Amino acid sequence: MKIEITILGLLLEGNLYGYEIKKKIVERLGEYVDIKFGSIYYAIKKAVDNEWVKRVGTEKDGGNPERYIYQILPAGRKYYKKILKQYFDQTMIHFDIDIVLMFFNTLDAEQKEVFIDERKELLKNKLSEIKEKIDIEEKKKGVEKNLHLYTYLENHVKAELNWIKSLE
């Protein structure tokens, strides 16, 4: 559902071809989401088959293969609103690190200390990166402003950093 929300949401902003969708995902979310190129094209094909989006043209750039440009349709807008609400209502907060933490007690004291120190350093770096993105977003205007996304991430990273400090 995440990839459908992402693709339909980006197409709400304007017509795009597959690589532009991937590029926008990377620009906005970077390493905070892991969506593979193949998944994007599979989801686009599904969206075309379900008549949520349609091909509205092609583009050819030099010797590269032809690229299809996609546009969201009214049925896609309706479906987007539906799945966005479902995702928002039903998705539980979890992070990939939760699985690692389930087995944290299997580490010896030295391993735990290394884990804590390395994680703390990583979180500090991520927090710095997020703050830079927040500064950039605060200067933007319009639809492509994602301040809410980065402040959400900032608060989660701060919470984890405070929690990890409590393990020391």
PyMOL CGO cylinders between C-alpha atoms (Angstrom):
from pymol import cmd
from pymol.cgo import CYLINDER

trace = [
    CYLINDER, 0.00, 0.00, 0.00, 2.91, 2.39, 0.72, 0.3, 1, 1, 1, 1, 1, 1,
    CYLINDER, 2.91, 2.39, 0.72, 4.13, 2.34, -2.84, 0.3, 1, 1, 1, 1, 1, 1,
    CYLINDER, 4.13, 2.34, -2.84, 0.64, 2.93, -4.24, 0.3, 1, 1, 1, 1, 1, 1,
    CYLINDER, 0.64, 2.93, -4.24, 0.16, 5.90, -1.93, 0.3, 1, 1, 1, 1, 1, 1,
    CYLINDER, 0.16, 5.90, -1.93, 3.55, 7.27, -2.93, 0.3, 1, 1, 1, 1, 1, 1,
    CYLINDER, 3.55, 7.27, -2.93, 3.03, 6.92, -6.67, 0.3, 1, 1, 1, 1, 1, 1,
    CYLINDER, 3.03, 6.92, -6.67, -0.53, 8.24, -6.70, 0.3, 1, 1, 1, 1, 1, 1,
    CYLINDER, -0.53, 8.24, -6.70, 0.42, 11.09, -4.38, 0.3, 1, 1, 1, 1, 1, 1,
    CYLINDER, 0.42, 11.09, -4.38, 3.28, 12.14, -6.65, 0.3, 1, 1, 1, 1, 1, 1,
    CYLINDER, 3.28, 12.14, -6.65, 1.05, 11.93, -9.72, 0.3, 1, 1, 1, 1, 1, 1,
    CYLINDER, 1.05, 11.93, -9.72, -1.43, 14.23, -7.98, 0.3, 1, 1, 1, 1, 1, 1,
    CYLINDER, -1.43, 14.23, -7.98, 1.31, 16.85, -8.19, 0.3, 1, 1, 1, 1, 1, 1,
    CYLINDER, 1.31, 16.85, -8.19, 1.72, 16.37, -11.94, 0.3, 1, 1, 1, 1, 1, 1,
    CYLINDER, 1.72, 16.37, -11.94, 2.37, 13.94, -14.76, 0.3, 1, 1, 1, 1, 1, 1,
    CYLINDER, 2.37, 13.94, -14.76, 5.56, 11.94, -14.38, 0.3, 1, 1, 1, 1, 1, 1,
    CYLINDER, 5.56, 11.94, -14.38, 7.44, 9.04, -15.88, 0.3, 1, 1, 1, 1, 1, 1,
    CYLINDER, 7.44, 9.04, -15.88, 8.80, 6.16, -13.81, 0.3, 1, 1, 1, 1, 1, 1,
    CYLINDER, 8.80, 6.16, -13.81, 12.31, 7.48, -13.29, 0.3, 1, 1, 1, 1, 1, 1,
    CYLINDER, 12.31, 7.48, -13.29, 10.95, 10.87, -12.17, 0.3, 1, 1, 1, 1, 1, 1,
    CYLINDER, 10.95, 10.87, -12.17, 8.84, 9.08, -9.57, 0.3, 1, 1, 1, 1, 1, 1,
    CYLINDER, 8.84, 9.08, -9.57, 11.90, 7.24, -8.24, 0.3, 1, 1, 1, 1, 1, 1,
    CYLINDER, 11.90, 7.24, -8.24, 13.92, 10.49, -8.30, 0.3, 1, 1, 1, 1, 1, 1,
    CYLINDER, 13.92, 10.49, -8.30, 11.27, 12.37, -6.29, 0.3, 1, 1, 1, 1, 1, 1,
    CYLINDER, 11.27, 12.37, -6.29, 11.06, 9.54, -3.76, 0.3, 1, 1, 1, 1, 1, 1,
    CYLINDER, 11.06, 9.54, -3.76, 14.83, 9.66, -3.26, 0.3, 1, 1, 1, 1, 1, 1,
    CYLINDER, 14.83, 9.66, -3.26, 14.86, 13.48, -3.08, 0.3, 1, 1, 1, 1, 1, 1,
    CYLINDER, 14.86, 13.48, -3.08, 12.13, 13.63, -0.46, 0.3, 1, 1, 1, 1, 1, 1,
    CYLINDER, 12.13, 13.63, -0.46, 12.65, 10.49, 1.56, 0.3, 1, 1, 1, 1, 1, 1,
    CYLINDER, 12.65, 10.49, 1.56, 16.17, 9.39, 0.75, 0.3, 1, 1, 1, 1, 1, 1,
    CYLINDER, 16.17, 9.39, 0.75, 17.13, 6.51, 2.98, 0.3, 1, 1, 1, 1, 1, 1,
    CYLINDER, 17.13, 6.51, 2.98, 13.98, 6.75, 5.09, 0.3, 1, 1, 1, 1, 1, 1,
    CYLINDER, 13.98, 6.75, 5.09, 12.12, 4.54, 2.64, 0.3, 1, 1, 1, 1, 1, 1,
    CYLINDER, 12.12, 4.54, 2.64, 13.31, 1.59, 0.62, 0.3, 1, 1, 1, 1, 1, 1,
    CYLINDER, 13.31, 1.59, 0.62, 11.34, 1.40, -2.61, 0.3, 1, 1, 1, 1, 1, 1,
    CYLINDER, 11.34, 1.40, -2.61, 13.02, -0.50, -5.41, 0.3, 1, 1, 1, 1, 1, 1,
    CYLINDER, 13.02, -0.50, -5.41, 12.82, 0.56, -9.04, 0.3, 1, 1, 1, 1, 1, 1,
    CYLINDER, 12.82, 0.56, -9.04, 11.12, -2.70, -10.03, 0.3, 1, 1, 1, 1, 1, 1,
    CYLINDER, 11.12, -2.70, -10.03, 8.44, -2.14, -7.40, 0.3, 1, 1, 1, 1, 1, 1,
    CYLINDER, 8.44, -2.14, -7.40, 7.67, 1.27, -8.85, 0.3, 1, 1, 1, 1, 1, 1,
    CYLINDER, 7.67, 1.27, -8.85, 7.13, -0.12, -12.35, 0.3, 1, 1, 1, 1, 1, 1,
    CYLINDER, 7.13, -0.12, -12.35, 5.08, -3.02, -11.02, 0.3, 1, 1, 1, 1, 1, 1,
    CYLINDER, 5.08, -3.02, -11.02, 2.88, -0.60, -9.06, 0.3, 1, 1, 1, 1, 1, 1,
    CYLINDER, 2.88, -0.60, -9.06, 2.51, 1.68, -12.10, 0.3, 1, 1, 1, 1, 1, 1,
    CYLINDER, 2.51, 1.68, -12.10, 1.44, -1.29, -14.23, 0.3, 1, 1, 1, 1, 1, 1,
    CYLINDER, 1.44, -1.29, -14.23, -1.09, -2.27, -11.55, 0.3, 1, 1, 1, 1, 1, 1,
    CYLINDER, -1.09, -2.27, -11.55, -2.36, 1.32, -11.42, 0.3, 1, 1, 1, 1, 1, 1,
    CYLINDER, -2.36, 1.32, -11.42, -2.76, 1.37, -15.22, 0.3, 1, 1, 1, 1, 1, 1,
    CYLINDER, -2.76, 1.37, -15.22, -4.53, -2.03, -15.17, 0.3, 1, 1, 1, 1, 1, 1,
    CYLINDER, -4.53, -2.03, -15.17, -6.90, -0.76, -12.46, 0.3, 1, 1, 1, 1, 1, 1,
    CYLINDER, -6.90, -0.76, -12.46, -7.49, 2.48, -14.41, 0.3, 1, 1, 1, 1, 1, 1,
    CYLINDER, -7.49, 2.48, -14.41, -6.14, 4.65, -11.60, 0.3, 1, 1, 1, 1, 1, 1,
    CYLINDER, -6.14, 4.65, -11.60, -3.58, 6.16, -13.96, 0.3, 1, 1, 1, 1, 1, 1,
    CYLINDER, -3.58, 6.16, -13.96, -3.07, 6.27, -17.70, 0.3, 1, 1, 1, 1, 1, 1,
    CYLINDER, -3.07, 6.27, -17.70, -0.24, 6.81, -20.12, 0.3, 1, 1, 1, 1, 1, 1,
    CYLINDER, -0.24, 6.81, -20.12, -0.54, 10.28, -21.58, 0.3, 1, 1, 1, 1, 1, 1,
    CYLINDER, -0.54, 10.28, -21.58, 2.50, 10.32, -23.79, 0.3, 1, 1, 1, 1, 1, 1,
    CYLINDER, 2.50, 10.32, -23.79, 6.04, 9.23, -24.30, 0.3, 1, 1, 1, 1, 1, 1,
    CYLINDER, 6.04, 9.23, -24.30, 9.37, 10.92, -24.12, 0.3, 1, 1, 1, 1, 1, 1,
    CYLINDER, 9.37, 10.92, -24.12, 12.61, 9.96, -25.83, 0.3, 1, 1, 1, 1, 1, 1,
    CYLINDER, 12.61, 9.96, -25.83, 15.93, 11.25, -24.60, 0.3, 1, 1, 1, 1, 1, 1,
    CYLINDER, 15.93, 11.25, -24.60, 18.90, 10.56, -26.85, 0.3, 1, 1, 1, 1, 1, 1,
    CYLINDER, 18.90, 10.56, -26.85, 19.73, 6.88, -27.18, 0.3, 1, 1, 1, 1, 1, 1,
    CYLINDER, 19.73, 6.88, -27.18, 17.71, 5.95, -24.10, 0.3, 1, 1, 1, 1, 1, 1,
    CYLINDER, 17.71, 5.95, -24.10, 14.56, 3.84, -24.40, 0.3, 1, 1, 1, 1, 1, 1,
    CYLINDER, 14.56, 3.84, -24.40, 11.21, 5.58, -24.71, 0.3, 1, 1, 1, 1, 1, 1,
    CYLINDER, 11.21, 5.58, -24.71, 9.67, 6.65, -21.40, 0.3, 1, 1, 1, 1, 1, 1,
    CYLINDER, 9.67, 6.65, -21.40, 5.96, 6.59, -20.69, 0.3, 1, 1, 1, 1, 1, 1,
    CYLINDER, 5.96, 6.59, -20.69, 4.44, 9.60, -18.97, 0.3, 1, 1, 1, 1, 1, 1,
    CYLINDER, 4.44, 9.60, -18.97, 1.64, 8.85, -16.50, 0.3, 1, 1, 1, 1, 1, 1,
    CYLINDER, 1.64, 8.85, -16.50, -1.33, 10.87, -15.28, 0.3, 1, 1, 1, 1, 1, 1,
    CYLINDER, -1.33, 10.87, -15.28, -3.65, 10.12, -12.38, 0.3, 1, 1, 1, 1, 1, 1,
    CYLINDER, -3.65, 10.12, -12.38, -7.31, 9.57, -13.26, 0.3, 1, 1, 1, 1, 1, 1,
    CYLINDER, -7.31, 9.57, -13.26, -10.40, 10.40, -11.16, 0.3, 1, 1, 1, 1, 1, 1,
    CYLINDER, -10.40, 10.40, -11.16, -10.63, 6.75, -10.04, 0.3, 1, 1, 1, 1, 1, 1,
    CYLINDER, -10.63, 6.75, -10.04, -6.98, 7.02, -8.94, 0.3, 1, 1, 1, 1, 1, 1,
    CYLINDER, -6.98, 7.02, -8.94, -7.71, 10.14, -6.91, 0.3, 1, 1, 1, 1, 1, 1,
    CYLINDER, -7.71, 10.14, -6.91, -10.61, 8.38, -5.21, 0.3, 1, 1, 1, 1, 1, 1,
    CYLINDER, -10.61, 8.38, -5.21, -8.55, 5.25, -4.52, 0.3, 1, 1, 1, 1, 1, 1,
    CYLINDER, -8.55, 5.25, -4.52, -5.65, 7.38, -3.25, 0.3, 1, 1, 1, 1, 1, 1,
    CYLINDER, -5.65, 7.38, -3.25, -7.86, 9.09, -0.66, 0.3, 1, 1, 1, 1, 1, 1,
    CYLINDER, -7.86, 9.09, -0.66, -9.26, 5.72, 0.42, 0.3, 1, 1, 1, 1, 1, 1,
    CYLINDER, -9.26, 5.72, 0.42, -5.89, 4.00, 0.92, 0.3, 1, 1, 1, 1, 1, 1,
    CYLINDER, -5.89, 4.00, 0.92, -4.33, 7.08, 2.50, 0.3, 1, 1, 1, 1, 1, 1,
    CYLINDER, -4.33, 7.08, 2.50, -7.06, 7.05, 5.15, 0.3, 1, 1, 1, 1, 1, 1,
    CYLINDER, -7.06, 7.05, 5.15, -6.74, 3.27, 5.61, 0.3, 1, 1, 1, 1, 1, 1,
    CYLINDER, -6.74, 3.27, 5.61, -3.00, 3.51, 6.05, 0.3, 1, 1, 1, 1, 1, 1,
    CYLINDER, -3.00, 3.51, 6.05, -3.29, 6.42, 8.44, 0.3, 1, 1, 1, 1, 1, 1,
    CYLINDER, -3.29, 6.42, 8.44, -5.99, 4.67, 10.51, 0.3, 1, 1, 1, 1, 1, 1,
    CYLINDER, -5.99, 4.67, 10.51, -4.51, 1.17, 10.60, 0.3, 1, 1, 1, 1, 1, 1,
    CYLINDER, -4.51, 1.17, 10.60, -0.73, 1.42, 10.45, 0.3, 1, 1, 1, 1, 1, 1,
    CYLINDER, -0.73, 1.42, 10.45, 1.00, 0.83, 13.74, 0.3, 1, 1, 1, 1, 1, 1,
    CYLINDER, 1.00, 0.83, 13.74, 4.18, 2.66, 14.54, 0.3, 1, 1, 1, 1, 1, 1,
    CYLINDER, 4.18, 2.66, 14.54, 7.17, 0.38, 14.17, 0.3, 1, 1, 1, 1, 1, 1,
    CYLINDER, 7.17, 0.38, 14.17, 10.72, 0.64, 13.02, 0.3, 1, 1, 1, 1, 1, 1,
    CYLINDER, 10.72, 0.64, 13.02, 13.06, -1.95, 11.58, 0.3, 1, 1, 1, 1, 1, 1,
    CYLINDER, 13.06, -1.95, 11.58, 15.29, -1.62, 14.64, 0.3, 1, 1, 1, 1, 1, 1,
    CYLINDER, 15.29, -1.62, 14.64, 12.47, -3.06, 16.77, 0.3, 1, 1, 1, 1, 1, 1,
    CYLINDER, 12.47, -3.06, 16.77, 13.46, -6.56, 15.63, 0.3, 1, 1, 1, 1, 1, 1,
    CYLINDER, 13.46, -6.56, 15.63, 17.08, -5.98, 16.63, 0.3, 1, 1, 1, 1, 1, 1,
    CYLINDER, 17.08, -5.98, 16.63, 16.03, -4.64, 20.03, 0.3, 1, 1, 1, 1, 1, 1,
    CYLINDER, 16.03, -4.64, 20.03, 14.00, -7.77, 20.68, 0.3, 1, 1, 1, 1, 1, 1,
    CYLINDER, 14.00, -7.77, 20.68, 17.32, -9.64, 20.85, 0.3, 1, 1, 1, 1, 1, 1,
    CYLINDER, 17.32, -9.64, 20.85, 19.40, -6.92, 22.51, 0.3, 1, 1, 1, 1, 1, 1,
    CYLINDER, 19.40, -6.92, 22.51, 19.73, -8.96, 25.70, 0.3, 1, 1, 1, 1, 1, 1,
    CYLINDER, 19.73, -8.96, 25.70, 21.52, -11.73, 23.82, 0.3, 1, 1, 1, 1, 1, 1,
    CYLINDER, 21.52, -11.73, 23.82, 24.56, -9.44, 23.52, 0.3, 1, 1, 1, 1, 1, 1,
    CYLINDER, 24.56, -9.44, 23.52, 27.30, -9.38, 26.13, 0.3, 1, 1, 1, 1, 1, 1,
    CYLINDER, 27.30, -9.38, 26.13, 28.04, -6.15, 28.01, 0.3, 1, 1, 1, 1, 1, 1,
    CYLINDER, 28.04, -6.15, 28.01, 30.80, -5.05, 25.64, 0.3, 1, 1, 1, 1, 1, 1,
    CYLINDER, 30.80, -5.05, 25.64, 28.67, -5.67, 22.54, 0.3, 1, 1, 1, 1, 1, 1,
    CYLINDER, 28.67, -5.67, 22.54, 25.81, -3.73, 24.10, 0.3, 1, 1, 1, 1, 1, 1,
    CYLINDER, 25.81, -3.73, 24.10, 28.11, -0.81, 24.81, 0.3, 1, 1, 1, 1, 1, 1,
    CYLINDER, 28.11, -0.81, 24.81, 29.41, -0.79, 21.22, 0.3, 1, 1, 1, 1, 1, 1,
    CYLINDER, 29.41, -0.79, 21.22, 25.85, -1.03, 19.90, 0.3, 1, 1, 1, 1, 1, 1,
    CYLINDER, 25.85, -1.03, 19.90, 24.71, 1.88, 22.06, 0.3, 1, 1, 1, 1, 1, 1,
    CYLINDER, 24.71, 1.88, 22.06, 27.70, 4.08, 21.16, 0.3, 1, 1, 1, 1, 1, 1,
    CYLINDER, 27.70, 4.08, 21.16, 27.40, 3.40, 17.43, 0.3, 1, 1, 1, 1, 1, 1,
    CYLINDER, 27.40, 3.40, 17.43, 23.64, 3.87, 17.42, 0.3, 1, 1, 1, 1, 1, 1,
    CYLINDER, 23.64, 3.87, 17.42, 23.93, 7.11, 19.37, 0.3, 1, 1, 1, 1, 1, 1,
    CYLINDER, 23.93, 7.11, 19.37, 26.45, 8.45, 16.84, 0.3, 1, 1, 1, 1, 1, 1,
    CYLINDER, 26.45, 8.45, 16.84, 24.25, 7.40, 13.93, 0.3, 1, 1, 1, 1, 1, 1,
    CYLINDER, 24.25, 7.40, 13.93, 21.22, 9.09, 15.48, 0.3, 1, 1, 1, 1, 1, 1,
    CYLINDER, 21.22, 9.09, 15.48, 23.14, 12.31, 16.05, 0.3, 1, 1, 1, 1, 1, 1,
    CYLINDER, 23.14, 12.31, 16.05, 24.21, 12.34, 12.40, 0.3, 1, 1, 1, 1, 1, 1,
    CYLINDER, 24.21, 12.34, 12.40, 20.67, 11.62, 11.20, 0.3, 1, 1, 1, 1, 1, 1,
    CYLINDER, 20.67, 11.62, 11.20, 19.32, 14.36, 13.42, 0.3, 1, 1, 1, 1, 1, 1,
    CYLINDER, 19.32, 14.36, 13.42, 21.76, 16.81, 11.89, 0.3, 1, 1, 1, 1, 1, 1,
    CYLINDER, 21.76, 16.81, 11.89, 20.75, 15.75, 8.36, 0.3, 1, 1, 1, 1, 1, 1,
    CYLINDER, 20.75, 15.75, 8.36, 17.06, 16.08, 9.20, 0.3, 1, 1, 1, 1, 1, 1,
    CYLINDER, 17.06, 16.08, 9.20, 17.58, 19.55, 10.68, 0.3, 1, 1, 1, 1, 1, 1,
    CYLINDER, 17.58, 19.55, 10.68, 19.26, 20.62, 7.42, 0.3, 1, 1, 1, 1, 1, 1,
    CYLINDER, 19.26, 20.62, 7.42, 16.24, 19.33, 5.49, 0.3, 1, 1, 1, 1, 1, 1,
    CYLINDER, 16.24, 19.33, 5.49, 13.91, 21.19, 7.86, 0.3, 1, 1, 1, 1, 1, 1,
    CYLINDER, 13.91, 21.19, 7.86, 15.83, 24.43, 7.21, 0.3, 1, 1, 1, 1, 1, 1,
    CYLINDER, 15.83, 24.43, 7.21, 15.44, 23.89, 3.46, 0.3, 1, 1, 1, 1, 1, 1,
    CYLINDER, 15.44, 23.89, 3.46, 11.74, 23.03, 3.77, 0.3, 1, 1, 1, 1, 1, 1,
    CYLINDER, 11.74, 23.03, 3.77, 11.00, 26.10, 5.90, 0.3, 1, 1, 1, 1, 1, 1,
    CYLINDER, 11.00, 26.10, 5.90, 12.15, 28.27, 2.98, 0.3, 1, 1, 1, 1, 1, 1,
    CYLINDER, 12.15, 28.27, 2.98, 9.91, 26.48, 0.44, 0.3, 1, 1, 1, 1, 1, 1,
    CYLINDER, 9.91, 26.48, 0.44, 6.39, 27.35, -0.51, 0.3, 1, 1, 1, 1, 1, 1,
    CYLINDER, 6.39, 27.35, -0.51, 3.65, 25.28, -2.09, 0.3, 1, 1, 1, 1, 1, 1,
    CYLINDER, 3.65, 25.28, -2.09, 2.75, 21.65, -2.65, 0.3, 1, 1, 1, 1, 1, 1,
    CYLINDER, 2.75, 21.65, -2.65, 6.27, 20.25, -2.52, 0.3, 1, 1, 1, 1, 1, 1,
    CYLINDER, 6.27, 20.25, -2.52, 6.81, 21.47, 1.03, 0.3, 1, 1, 1, 1, 1, 1,
    CYLINDER, 6.81, 21.47, 1.03, 7.41, 18.47, 3.31, 0.3, 1, 1, 1, 1, 1, 1,
    CYLINDER, 7.41, 18.47, 3.31, 8.11, 20.14, 6.62, 0.3, 1, 1, 1, 1, 1, 1,
    CYLINDER, 8.11, 20.14, 6.62, 5.60, 17.90, 8.42, 0.3, 1, 1, 1, 1, 1, 1,
    CYLINDER, 5.60, 17.90, 8.42, 7.45, 14.79, 7.23, 0.3, 1, 1, 1, 1, 1, 1,
    CYLINDER, 7.45, 14.79, 7.23, 10.85, 15.97, 8.44, 0.3, 1, 1, 1, 1, 1, 1,
    CYLINDER, 10.85, 15.97, 8.44, 9.59, 17.28, 11.78, 0.3, 1, 1, 1, 1, 1, 1,
    CYLINDER, 9.59, 17.28, 11.78, 7.92, 13.89, 12.30, 0.3, 1, 1, 1, 1, 1, 1,
    CYLINDER, 7.92, 13.89, 12.30, 11.22, 12.13, 11.59, 0.3, 1, 1, 1, 1, 1, 1,
    CYLINDER, 11.22, 12.13, 11.59, 13.08, 14.62, 13.77, 0.3, 1, 1, 1, 1, 1, 1,
    CYLINDER, 13.08, 14.62, 13.77, 10.83, 13.88, 16.75, 0.3, 1, 1, 1, 1, 1, 1,
    CYLINDER, 10.83, 13.88, 16.75, 11.24, 10.13, 16.33, 0.3, 1, 1, 1, 1, 1, 1,
    CYLINDER, 11.24, 10.13, 16.33, 15.01, 10.36, 16.08, 0.3, 1, 1, 1, 1, 1, 1,
    CYLINDER, 15.01, 10.36, 16.08, 15.12, 12.64, 19.15, 0.3, 1, 1, 1, 1, 1, 1,
    CYLINDER, 15.12, 12.64, 19.15, 12.94, 10.17, 21.07, 0.3, 1, 1, 1, 1, 1, 1,
    CYLINDER, 12.94, 10.17, 21.07, 15.17, 7.25, 20.14, 0.3, 1, 1, 1, 1, 1, 1,
    CYLINDER, 15.17, 7.25, 20.14, 18.28, 9.23, 21.01, 0.3, 1, 1, 1, 1, 1, 1,
    CYLINDER, 18.28, 9.23, 21.01, 16.86, 10.05, 24.45, 0.3, 1, 1, 1, 1, 1, 1,
    CYLINDER, 16.86, 10.05, 24.45, 15.87, 6.43, 24.93, 0.3, 1, 1, 1, 1, 1, 1,
    CYLINDER, 15.87, 6.43, 24.93, 19.28, 5.08, 23.89, 0.3, 1, 1, 1, 1, 1, 1,
    CYLINDER, 19.28, 5.08, 23.89, 20.97, 7.47, 26.30, 0.3, 1, 1, 1, 1, 1, 1,
    CYLINDER, 20.97, 7.47, 26.30, 18.86, 5.92, 29.05, 0.3, 1, 1, 1, 1, 1, 1,
    CYLINDER, 18.86, 5.92, 29.05, 20.55, 2.56, 28.37, 0.3, 1, 1, 1, 1, 1, 1,
    CYLINDER, 20.55, 2.56, 28.37, 23.98, 3.88, 29.34, 0.3, 1, 1, 1, 1, 1, 1,
]
cmd.load_cgo(trace, "trace")
